[in-house]
Amino acid sequence: MGKSMLKELPRVNQRAEEPRRRIFRSTDIDLVVWIAEDGHYIGFELSYRHGPRERSLRWKTGAGYTHHRVDDGEGRAGRHKGAPLMVPDGAFKRWSVARKFQIASRDIDPEVAGFVMRKVIAFGSGRNARG
């Protein structure tokens, strides 16, 4: 297994005000999946590097999709490094992201991988439904 493969974090601090979450990490992809009490997936955030910048694709039941570039706070004129900010970014390379995720997710729960892959492809195809 290469170091770019996603691995699930074994112990995740759950937040009382949020649904249960599972977290997966690799060298260039991070994935958080939120799960309802009945076991259904109700949201995810897929952070990935595309070139020199990190981007984030989010989906949540009832709210739909968002896609952002992560501004890491570096290089702001004459200032110390700031907090990372999410800035809108319409550039989404569906097949590039899908392929990168497919390779990195080979060793994780196939149900999680399939759910996220279907959502990545649906967003990139213009079927940006809220549900």
JOKAMO-V352228 format. One record per residue. N is the residue number from 0. PSI is psi in degrees with one decimal (* if undefined). NEAR is the number of other C-alpha atoms within 12 Angstrom. Layout:
BEGIN
N&PSI&NEAR / N&PSI&NEAR
END
This chain:
BEGIN
0&130.2&13 / 1&165.4&14 / 2&-8.0&15 / 3&4.4&23 / 4&138.8&24 / 5&140.5&33 / 6&138.5&28 / 7&135.7&26 / 8&129.2&18 / 9&-32.7&11 / 10&117.0&11 / 11&125.2&15 / 12&119.0&14 / 13&141.3&15 / 14&130.7&11 / 15&-32.9&8 / 16&-0.4&8 / 17&158.1&16 / 18&163.3&23 / 19&146.1&24 / 20&151.2&31 / 21&140.5&32 / 22&135.1&29 / 23&141.4&34 / 24&149.8&28 / 25&-171.9&29 / 26&-27.8&19 / 27&8.8&30 / 28&136.8&33 / 29&141.8&32 / 30&129.8&38 / 31&131.0&35 / 32&129.3&37 / 33&139.7&32 / 34&130.6&23 / 35&166.2&18 / 36&-30.9&12 / 37&1.5&10 / 38&-6.0&16 / 39&146.3&19 / 40&129.5&28 / 41&0.4&31 / 42&162.4&34 / 43&160.2&39 / 44&121.8&32 / 45&110.4&44 / 46&132.4&36 / 47&154.8&36 / 48&131.4&26 / 49&102.8&21 / 50&-142.8&12 / 51&-4.9&12 / 52&147.3&22 / 53&143.4&28 / 54&162.3&35 / 55&127.0&35 / 56&124.9&44 / 57&145.5&33 / 58&137.7&35 / 59&135.8&28 / 60&131.6&22 / 61&-19.9&12 / 62&-28.5&15 / 63&-148.5&24 / 64&152.3&31 / 65&149.6&32 / 66&126.4&30 / 67&156.4&28 / 68&141.7&29 / 69&115.7&25 / 70&111.0&22 / 71&-1.0&19 / 72&-2.9&19 / 73&150.5&16 / 74&18.5&13 / 75&124.8&13 / 76&117.7&9 / 77&20.9&9 / 78&161.7&10 / 79&162.1&11 / 80&131.6&14 / 81&176.8&14 / 82&146.3&14 / 83&142.9&18 / 84&146.9&17 / 85&120.9&21 / 86&141.4&20 / 87&142.4&18 / 88&106.0&18 / 89&-15.5&17 / 90&109.6&20 / 91&114.3&29 / 92&86.6&23 / 93&-54.4&25 / 94&-32.6&18 / 95&-47.1&20 / 96&-43.7&34 / 97&-44.1&30 / 98&-44.7&18 / 99&-43.4&29 / 100&-41.5&38 / 101&-45.5&28 / 102&-46.7&23 / 103&-23.3&33 / 104&9.6&36 / 105&-31.3&24 / 106&7.4&23 / 107&174.1&27 / 108&119.3&19 / 109&-27.7&15 / 110&-43.1&17 / 111&-48.1&34 / 112&-44.2&32 / 113&-43.3&19 / 114&-50.8&29 / 115&-42.9&35 / 116&-44.5&32 / 117&-40.2&25 / 118&-39.4&37 / 119&-47.3&39 / 120&-40.3&26 / 121&-40.1&24 / 122&-45.2&30 / 123&-17.4&25 / 124&-3.8&16 / 125&-1.5&15 / 126&68.5&15 / 127&56.8&23 / 128&155.7&19 / 129&-24.5&19 / 130&*&17
END
